Amino acid sequence: EMLTPYCYCGEPLKKGPYLAGSLMPFLLLGLLPSIAGVLSGSMLLLLLGLVMIMGAGGDLTVSAKLLFMKLEKGSVIMDHPTECGFVLFRPENAEGKA
């Protein structure tokens, strides 16, 4: 609908695994090719990596938002199926702090 390809994980995850998954597009598709392009002198590889870094902007935004949130023990995070972002599920005994 918005002409932006994306995928999401339909399983709830704890904070660590969710952050690892949301940072992988930036790290593997953006940062590594950019570094390889600089080290090898390949302008094409560097440009490809930079485009991928820009494409990971939404992932980086979601990761930054989650990094600064204090979560209760037992909270799980799940990708929102239709919007950029996530849904946070807190344990039932949480006091409303997030």
KEMARLUM-9836 format. One record per residue (C-alpha): residue number from 1; x, y, z. Coordinates in Angstrom, 2 decimals, always signed. Layout:
<rs>
    k        u        v        w
  NUM        X        Y        Z
...
</rs>
This chain:
<rs>
    k        u        v        w
    1    +0.00    +0.00    +0.00
    2    +2.80    +2.45    +0.87
    3    +5.26    +0.89    -1.63
    4    +7.72    +0.04    +1.12
    5    +8.70    -3.60    +1.47
    6    +8.96    -4.88    +5.02
    7    +8.69    -8.03    +7.06
    8    +7.75    -8.59   +10.65
    9    +8.05   -11.26   +13.26
   10    +4.69   -12.59   +14.38
   11    +6.05   -14.06   +17.63
   12    +6.46   -12.08   +20.86
   13   +10.11   -11.68   +21.88
   14   +12.00   -10.42   +24.91
   15   +13.86    -7.10   +24.61
   16   +17.31    -8.52   +23.75
   17   +16.28   -10.79   +20.88
   18   +13.90    -8.13   +19.53
   19   +16.69    -5.53   +19.49
   20   +19.09    -7.97   +17.85
   21   +16.58    -8.71   +15.10
   22   +15.68    -5.08   +14.51
   23   +19.35    -4.04   +14.23
   24   +20.39    -6.81   +11.83
   25   +19.27    -5.05    +8.60
   26   +21.41    -2.04    +9.56
   27   +24.41    -4.12   +10.61
   28   +24.44    -6.85    +7.95
   29   +23.02    -5.05    +4.93
   30   +24.28    -1.53    +5.65
   31   +27.29    -1.26    +7.92
   32   +29.22    -4.36    +6.80
   33   +29.00    -3.58    +3.05
   34   +29.93    +0.06    +3.74
   35   +33.02    -0.98    +5.69
   36   +33.91    -3.55    +3.02
   37   +33.49    -0.85    +0.35
   38   +35.84    +1.52    +2.16
   39   +38.44    -1.18    +2.82
   40   +38.34    -2.55    -0.72
   41   +38.01    +0.83    -2.42
   42   +34.75    -0.23    -4.08
   43   +32.52    +2.81    -4.55
   44   +29.63    +0.58    -5.66
   45   +29.76    -1.48    -2.47
   46   +30.04    +1.66    -0.35
   47   +27.04    +3.27    -2.05
   48   +25.02    +0.07    -1.73
   49   +25.80    -0.04    +1.99
   50   +24.85    +3.61    +2.46
   51   +21.53    +3.11    +0.68
   52   +20.82    +0.13    +2.92
   53   +21.68    +2.20    +6.00
   54   +19.13    +4.79    +4.90
   55   +16.63    +1.99    +4.29
   56   +17.13    +0.77    +7.85
   57   +16.01    +4.14    +9.25
   58   +12.71    +2.77   +10.51
   59   +14.45    -0.16   +12.19
   60   +16.92    +2.19   +13.87
   61   +14.10    +4.45   +15.07
   62   +12.19    +1.53   +16.58
   63   +15.39    +0.19   +18.18
   64   +16.25    +3.58   +19.70
   65   +12.75    +3.95   +21.09
   66   +12.93    +0.50   +22.69
   67   +16.43    +1.09   +24.09
   68   +15.23    +4.06   +26.12
   69   +12.16    +2.31   +27.51
   70   +12.30    +0.76   +30.96
   71   +10.45    -2.56   +30.75
   72    +9.09    -4.65   +33.58
   73   +10.42    -8.16   +34.01
   74    +8.40   -10.53   +31.87
   75    +7.49    -7.93   +29.21
   76    +7.52    -9.08   +25.61
   77    +7.58    -7.12   +22.38
   78    +5.96    -7.97   +19.09
   79    +6.23    -6.21   +15.74
   80    +3.13    -4.30   +14.78
   81    +1.70    -6.20   +11.78
   82    +0.66    -3.14    +9.73
   83    +2.50    -0.07   +11.11
   84    +6.12    +0.83   +11.76
   85    +6.72    +0.02   +15.40
   86    +5.96    -2.57   +18.00
   87    +3.36    -3.65   +20.51
   88    +4.49    -4.04   +24.11
   89    +2.88    -6.66   +26.31
   90    +3.51    -6.15   +30.02
   91    +2.90    -8.72   +32.74
   92    -0.53    -8.51   +34.32
   93    +0.88    -7.40   +37.67
   94    +2.76    -4.41   +36.20
   95    +2.04    -1.05   +37.80
   96    +1.57    +0.90   +34.58
   97    +5.19    +2.06   +34.26
   98    +6.76    +1.82   +30.82
</rs>
